[in-house]
Amino acid sequence: MNKTTLLSLLFIGLMECSSPQKEITLNTDQLIADIEYLSSDKLEGRLVGTPGSEKARAFLVQRYEEIGAQPFKSALEHPFTFERRGEELTGINVIGSIAGKTDSVILITAHYDHLGIRDSLIYNGADDNASGTAGLLAMMDYFSKVEPNHTMVFATLDAEEGGLNGAVALASDSTFLERVVLNINMDMIAQNEKNELYAVGTYHFPQFKPVLESVETGEISLLFGHDRPEDGNQDWTYASDHGAFFRQGVPFIYFGVEDHEHYHRATDEFETIPQEFYKKSAQVILNAVLAIDEHLFN
């Protein structure tokens, strides 16, 4: 090999090393595909303990495995029992993790159950909460490619409707909760005509407000509130799964939209989801998690 050839190869190698790596972005095509399946009639509204719920859970397990999430405490599926109207029922949480630079945990949650079939109508719960569940899967996929600072534990929770039961079951694991520095909960993140998304919890944990205010939001208005006692029934502090962890002293930020015309109605269908808002909403939440992950690590 002559000197000219050697210098050329060295130059090419240096250029390859110095060129920026391909940017990893949220896979919004998969996000839409996941919410479409999760809110389809095939799953019959995902009511806890039904065949539709079983199909949803099998899909989630498959997606966790495809993404490469590690089983939580040696298993992806975590059964629990609870009582409803005098009947003992079984729900099953699906939980996996992506290792970070530390063992400290940011817990990402979204409930996958909904209302099932009522009066022959399927309540598919596209926004409530196929949207948060698909958003969680997209975030898990992102962190499988980009190492986080904290270990990320992703919990798709069952039986939220009617008592936050899946969250209560996980929150009873005090040994695990000792490692959790923050719960990020997503419940209804896909439906808003004003391009508004709320980050709830900064009244209780004001240290996160400046971090969230610095997040790139594009066309989305990231708002605060719905977390003060004087808000009455508009205080969302215990309105979704984050409430179970907050009762155990875990800080939280809950992302969600205000109630809309499709809330808890059979019209909460994939076809009524404004897809562009949903994609942008999911990206804003990822941006927020990245900012908080960096903030808590430093």
Helices and strands as residue ranges (DSSP letters): H 3-18, H 28-38, G 41-46, H 51-67, E 70-71, E 77-84, E 87-98, E 105-111, E 116-118, E 121-123, I 126-130, H 131-143, E 151-157, H 165-171, H 174-177, E 180-186, E 196-200, G 206-208, H 209-213, E 221-224, G 229-234, H 242-246, E 252-256, G 270-272, H 275-297
